[in-house]
């Protein structure tokens, strides 16, 4: 136990160290100004935000948390980032504990992939995304943990915790809801058909299992009906317009190519991270200790690797079903986060086969963790620079606004979408400056001036 705790302690430290380039402050980006400053400053939250903007029409709990929880941290958003990062870490441990409970032992590579993979950085750092994605995944991990314990020892407390957290996990983000539902369904079905994949599950009357099925079906039905009724209205209604239940081969291939481009573009992050990382000594120390401690992180080998591999592949593929249904031709980095649980299981299977020698295990964990940490550090530095450019531009615009200009739509010329130099492959995926859209620019200027009455500010790219 103490050997695993030692590994997790330094992984926890490395999980925070990846933000070091951004400093000790959180740097708001794009939607942050609207969701965490503007919403909470409207005089009538129900009429102005909930009803007029329609923030609860999809992802209902995300909208509620924006107003009543995360916006309270404005001015101290780094505290919110700390909370979300802790939830991220806790979700990793709960998944690990749940998988162990059902007999699918996981090791160090699962943690390293799920917590540190650089394609998941945006989903954790950008609070407009992490307040949905990471929080949802945390509730899903609680549900899976409770489910695993219920299968091992049927108890109404585990059942109640599973039902509650499973439903909450569905109300934040569509992609994580899909992965969470798939994970829960996979475990329940494997247990019901009496496969030997989950060796630690207790045999008990079918009525107990039927309770699980009924709980899931009711939760899925409630959230499904909710989306059918409200998803095409409100501020995110346009995103539902492309949704289709008819899936064609060309549609699958189109989205598959988009997924491939996203993952392939991640290679540039590794190169830039190694090239521009200013914290080599810190990461070397942390990754060395992490690599050494990983050799003491042992797992119970009373399982068959193929079961873990099949589950990993299943969850990885399922994470992109939503994108196929909306005919996505572009997959942003934040949308890869949900797939990391599947990728982590797949990588762990590879580790079971290849990392049997302690020196090889140390070298592999050190190299992967160092590569990931450097890539994350590079992204944190990029977002720091983007925020600083946003602040300077908004201050300049605010200084030139007079009383008349504040009450009418105005166009700002000679702007660019991105004010930092990054490689072309990364430029397609990095979050742009607030100058990339009228709503982002308007929200940021309103926050700068502390004036919600400012009309639309339209960026013009001359």
Secondary structure as GFF3:
##gff-version 3
##sequence-region A 1 462
A	DSSP	alpha_helix	2	17	.	.	.	ID=ss1
A	DSSP	three_ten_helix	20	22	.	.	.	ID=ss2
A	DSSP	alpha_helix	32	33	.	.	.	ID=ss3
A	DSSP	pi_helix	34	38	.	.	.	ID=ss4
A	DSSP	alpha_helix	39	41	.	.	.	ID=ss5
A	DSSP	pi_helix	45	51	.	.	.	ID=ss6
A	DSSP	alpha_helix	60	68	.	.	.	ID=ss7
A	DSSP	three_ten_helix	70	73	.	.	.	ID=ss8
A	DSSP	alpha_helix	77	101	.	.	.	ID=ss9
A	DSSP	alpha_helix	108	116	.	.	.	ID=ss10
A	DSSP	three_ten_helix	118	120	.	.	.	ID=ss11
A	DSSP	alpha_helix	121	125	.	.	.	ID=ss12
A	DSSP	alpha_helix	127	152	.	.	.	ID=ss13
A	DSSP	alpha_helix	156	169	.	.	.	ID=ss14
A	DSSP	alpha_helix	174	192	.	.	.	ID=ss15
A	DSSP	alpha_helix	206	230	.	.	.	ID=ss16
A	DSSP	alpha_helix	237	240	.	.	.	ID=ss17
A	DSSP	alpha_helix	249	265	.	.	.	ID=ss18
A	DSSP	alpha_helix	267	276	.	.	.	ID=ss19
A	DSSP	alpha_helix	280	294	.	.	.	ID=ss20
A	DSSP	alpha_helix	305	318	.	.	.	ID=ss21
A	DSSP	alpha_helix	321	325	.	.	.	ID=ss22
A	DSSP	three_ten_helix	333	339	.	.	.	ID=ss23
A	DSSP	alpha_helix	340	354	.	.	.	ID=ss24
A	DSSP	alpha_helix	358	399	.	.	.	ID=ss25
A	DSSP	alpha_helix	403	406	.	.	.	ID=ss26
A	DSSP	beta_strand	410	412	.	.	.	ID=ss27
A	DSSP	alpha_helix	424	427	.	.	.	ID=ss28
A	DSSP	three_ten_helix	434	436	.	.	.	ID=ss29
A	DSSP	alpha_helix	438	449	.	.	.	ID=ss30
A	DSSP	beta_strand	457	459	.	.	.	ID=ss31
###
